[in-house]
Structure formats: C-alpha cells, structure tokens
C-alpha cells in the first residue's frame, strides 16, 4: 500500500490550523486507499488524535517549546529557527527505521524550511510543502498555498517559486468535510427569517483569554438582541469567570473547543475572532467576521480580506464602538443582510481538498 506522511505540530502557541489542513487531506487520501501517518511532537492535545480513525499511525517526536514569534523566525533566518530545523531532522533520522521507503512527506510547519527539506530527501522520495508565509526558500516537489490572495501577491509568489510546481488560490482552499454538510443546511434555511441574530465568538483552538472576555463584555454592555455562541477551552484562565457571566445571561452559550466546530458555526450569522484557517471556513459558510490579527502570518492577509469585504478589521483592541461599526458595516440588522452571506459563499466552492489530492496521487504513482 502507498504510504504518505504528514509533518505538523500544534501547541499552546501554534494553533490547530496546520493539523486540520493535514487531517483533511489525509482523510481524502484514505478514502481512495492510501495509508496516512503523522509525524508530530508531543502536545497538550495528544488525545485529539484518537478521534481520527483514518490515521494509520502516529509517530511521536519529542516535545518542543515553541517561541511566541515562531511564525517569524524562518523569514529572519533566526538562530532559533536554524537550531529547530537541525534538531527536528535529527529526531526524524532517529526514527527512520519506522518510516517506509519510497514514501512522500507533506510538511505544514512554519519552523521547517529548505535545510530540513534537503536533508529529508535522504529518507523521503518526494517533499510536499503546505505554506502560507511564502517568505523563504523551499526545496520541494510541490508547494501548496491554500489561501485566497490578491492578484499582485499571487503573481509575486509564483515568480519567486517559478522552479517549483505550485497550487494556490481559491481552487485550493482546504475545507473540512463536515463544513460541506453544514453549508448545505445553511443554504436550505438561509431565507427563513430568524427571530434573533446569532454571533460566534471564536479565537482559535486555544483562544485568547482577554479577547474572548472583551468581546463578550462589549456585546453585553450594548444590550444587543443577539444570541452569543462562545467557544473557549476549559483550561482558559478566564473560563470560570466567563462561565459565571454565561450563567447569568441566557443569551450566552459557552462551548468547549471541538473538532466539529462547524456544528456551532452553522448556527451563527456573524463572527468575532481571529484570522487563520477558520477565516476560509467562515467564508465558505457565508459568515462575515470582525477580526483581530494575533500573529505575523495572519497580518499578511489582512488588507486583501478587508478589500474583498470578507472581514472587518478590529485593529489591536476590541471596543464597543468597533463592534457596533463592524455589525453596521455588514448590515447585520438590515433586510438585505442575506446578500452579504450569499456573496461570501460564492467565493469558495469547497473542492480544494479533492484538487490537492489529485496532485498528490501523481507523486504516489
């Protein structure tokens, strides 16, 4: 059986986007008979892997301590980045007896670059890279950028990596399978007038303590007629405080983070959160969002997303005025608000997973 490995990590610093992208592609490959294994370091979410029946094997690397600026270190060619690459490939070599010969590896990691890729060629037949930073050299056989960019940005990166086959743009946005079912349920009910608007508050897998708290506080202070669906980890430092607020307000419902997040999102008409992979999932479901940029990699998409009217930029802080301005910007309480949702849903067709899978199969044949 043909085998493919995925190299990705998550931690309290690194969000779950890299993991979800790889899992989505792995699930597509498993449907057509390919065996998928993951090379990943120990993380706070180790139990998370047990839910993914299509994974044939988890090869666990040592636990790493990730720097808060992990997504900038590769571009800076920082000594920390160089040290991480060398340490990681050394750990991979120590496990090479567990890795099937003539297999390929898909790498989705901001701290692995050209040095790692060249060294990894002594173990793997082909190197596939998923990267949305695209600000440093690569030595790979296929480069996947699952994002929607401006035309000028797309031309720039294609010129930069002209010697590498590249998949980029709306046709290669990765959407998890559950979102397709959620989208259809939304379409079926889109024209049914709701009695009350629902707002999603979600700042990623581990969330941000202050951002979630500030968003809820703003919504409550303005006494808006809104149902709030807030997603927060139980180990969040403000969980008890937020739970007390929710217990006193019938319009707030708290959820623990789940991989089936689309089941919560489909209830919502608008969102407050961060950029990241969830940006494209919100767009696919027709949910406009008021966002804060939490990291360097997210800031690179900000201007284009604002120009396309996919998001409203909250800047560095959440205030009552910004929340109200964002809701008014998307005409949340107006009759023609549905046009906003319909416009967003037309941007992504949800077939990116299949297109990427077809390209990967060529390397496995």
N, C-alpha and C positions, 0 to 999 in steps of 0.2 A: 504493500500500500504506500502511495506517495505521502510524504510527511512534510509539514510546514511548521516552523517555529515562530513564535512571536516574542519579541523582547520589549517589555514595557514595565513601568513601575507606577505605584501610587503611594502616597503617604499623607501626613497632615499638611505638608507643604504642596505636594503635587496632587492636583485634582484627579478625578476619575475619568476624565475625558479620553486619555490615552488608552486606558484599559477598555473602555466601552467601544472605542473605534476598533480595536483589535478583536474584541469578542464578537462584534457584529460581522466582521469579515470571516472570522473563524467559523461562525455558525453557518454562513453561506457555503463555505468550502466543505463543511462536514455533511451538508445536505446532499452533496454530489460525490461523497465517498472519500474525501481526503481526511487524513488524520492530523489533528492540530494540537500542538503542545505549547506551553508557555514557559518562558524563562523570566522569572520575576523575583525581586528581592522580598524579604520578609516585610510585612506592613501591618498596620492596625486593622486591615480588612482581610486578614488571611482566610477567615471563614466564608467570605464572599464568593470564593472560587467554587465552593461545594455546590452552588446552585446551577452551575453551568455544565449540564450533562454531556454536552458535545465536546468538551475538552478531554483529550485522551491522557494528558499527563501535565503535571505542574512540576517543573524543576526549580527548586528554590535556591536562590542566591543569598549570600549573607545580607544582613540588614544594613542599609546605608543611612547616614544622616545627611539630609538634603539641605542646602543653603537656601535662605529665603529668596535669594536672587538667582535661583537655579536656572531660570529661563533666559538669563542674560550672559551667563558665564561662557558659553560656547562662542558667541559672537565676539566677546572680548578676548578670546583665547586665554582665559584666566588660568593661572597655575592650578586652581581648584578643579577646573574643567579637565585639564590635562591629566591631573592625578586621578580623577574619577575614571576617565577612559581607560587608563592603564590598569587600574585596579579591577575594573569590571571585566575587561577582556582576559585578564589573568584568572579571574574567577570562572569565566566561561571555559577557558582552556582546561582548568582543573576538572571540569565536568564533561569534557569532550567524549569520553567513553560512553556517556549516556545519550549522545546525540547521533542520530542516524546519518550515515554518509550520503553524499549527493542530495541533501535536503536544502531547502531555502529558508531564509530567516527574514521576517518582517520586523523592522525596528521602528518603534514610535517613542522617541526619547529625546528630550532637549539637551541631555548631557552626553550624548553619544554622537560622534561625528566621523570625519574622514579617517582619522587614525584607527578608530575602532573598526570601521568598515573594511579597511585594507587588511588588518590583522585577522578579521573574522573570515576572510576568503580562504584561509587555510583550513577552515572547518566546514563552511557552507558553500554550496555550489553557486548560489545566487544571493544577492543582498537587495532587499526591497526596503525603501525608507518612506515612512509617513512623516511629513514635516510641514508645519505651517509658519515656522520662523523664516526659513529660507534665507538666512543671513550669513551662512558659512559654507565652505566647500563640502561636497559629498563625493564618495567613490562607490556608487551603487549602480544596479542594473535598471532600476525603475524608481522614480521619485513621485510620490503621491501627495498632493496638496488638496485635501478635501474641504476647500473653502471657496466662497464667492469673493472675488477681488474686483477692483476697478480695472478697466481696460489697460490703463498705463502700467499698473502694478503687474498685471498678468504678462504683458509684453516684456517688462523688465526682468522678471524671474525666468521666463523662457529663454531670453538671451543669455542670462547668467549661467543657466544649466543646459546650454544648447547641445552638449555632448551626451546628455542623459535623457532617456525617454521619460516623458513627464505626463501625468494625469492631473489636471487642475480645473477648477471652475464648478459651476452649478451641477454639471452632469456627474460629478464625482463626490458630491456631499454624502457623507455616511449617515444613514438614518437607521436607527434600531428597529427591528421587526415589529415590536409592539406599537410603535408610533403609527404604522400604516393602518392598523385596525382602529386606533384612536382617531386618526384623521377621518376615516370613513364615518365613524359615529358622530363626529363633529359636523361633517357635511350633511348628514341626514337630519340634524336638528338645528342647523345654522339659522334657518328662517323662523324658528319658533321664538317668539318674543319672551325673554326672561323677565321675571318679576324683580330680580336683583342681580346686579353685576358681581362677578367673582374675580378676585385678584390673587395671583400666585406670588408668593414671596419665597424666592429660592436663590441662594448664593453659592451653589455648588455642593459637592459631596460632603465636605467638612464645614462649609458655610463660614461666615464671618460673624463673630459674636455681636459686635457693635452694629454692623449693617442691618442685620435682621431685626434687632431691637429697635433701632432708629426708624426703620421702615414701618413697623407696626405702630410705634408711638405716633408717627406723623398721621397715619391713616385714622387712628383713634381720635386724635386731637381735632381733626377736621370733621368728625361725625359724619363721614360719608356713608351713604347707603350701599355698602359693599360687603360681600362675604369674603373673608380672608382665608386663604389656604397657605399656611406657612410650613415649610419643610426645614427641620432642624435636627441635628444629631443629638442623641440623649447625652453624649459626653460634652456637648457645648457648655461653656462656662455659664451661660445665661439661661440654660434650659429651665431650671426651676423657676427663675424669675418670669420667663416667658410663659411657662405653663400656668403660673398664678394669674397672669394677665388674661390668658385664654379662658381660664375657668370662670372669670368674671365677665367675659364678653361672649355672648352666644354667637356673634358673627365671626369669631376666630376659631379655626380648627387647626391644630398642630399635627404634623405627621413626622414620623421618623423617616430618615432617608431610605429609599428603596430603589432597587434597580428597575422596578416597574413604575417609574416616576410618571410615565405618560398617563396612567390612570388617574393621577391627581391633576396633571396639567390639562387634560381634556375638559375638566370642569370649569376652567378659567377663561376669562375674556381678555385679560391683560396681565402683565407680569412686572415685578420689580426684582432685579437680580444683577448678575454679573455677565460679562461676555464669556466666551468659551464655547465648547461643543454644544451646550444647551441652546445657544443662540440660533443655530440652524434648526434644531428640533422645535423651538418655539415658532420659528418662521414657517416651518412645514405644517404646523398645526394652526397657523393663522393667528398667532398670539403676539401682538406688538408688545414691546418691553421698554421699561425705564431702567437704564443700566448704569452701573458704576464699573470702572476699569480697575481691576485688582492687581494686574501684573503686566509686565512688559509685552509678552506675547499677545495679550488681548488688545493693548493700545494700538497695535499695528492695523487693526481692522475698524477702529472707531469711526474715522471720518467717512469711509465708504459706506458703512452701515447707516450712519446719520443721513448721508446724501440719498441713499435708497429708501429712506423713511421706514427702515426696519426697526430702528431703536430711537429712543430719546435719551440724550446724554445727561445724566445727573451730576456729572463732574466728580469731584473728590468727596463731597459730603451730601447727605440726604437732608433736605429741609422741606417744610410744609409747602412753601411756595413752589419748589421744583416739582414736587409730587402733583400738585394741582395743575401746574403748567404742562406737565407730561400727559396727564389724563385729557386735558383740553386739546393738546396737540393731536392726539389720536381720536378726538371727538367721541370719547368714551360714552358719554351720556346722550349722544345725538342719534337720530334715526338712521342716518347713513353710515353709522359705525361699521355695519356689516361689510361695506365696500372695502374698508381697511383690511379686514380679515381675509376676504376673498382675494385681494391683491397680493397679500403675503403668501397665501397658499399656492399661488401660481408660479412662484419663484423657484420652487424645488419640486421635482417630480418623484423623488423617493427611490429612484432606480440606481443610484450611485453605487450601492453595495454590489449589485449584480454586474455592473460595468467593470468595477475594480476586480471582482472575482474572475471574470473572463480573461483579463490581462494576466492575472497571477497564474492561471492554469497554463498559459503558454510557457511559463518558466518551469512548470512541473512535468511537461510532456517529454 
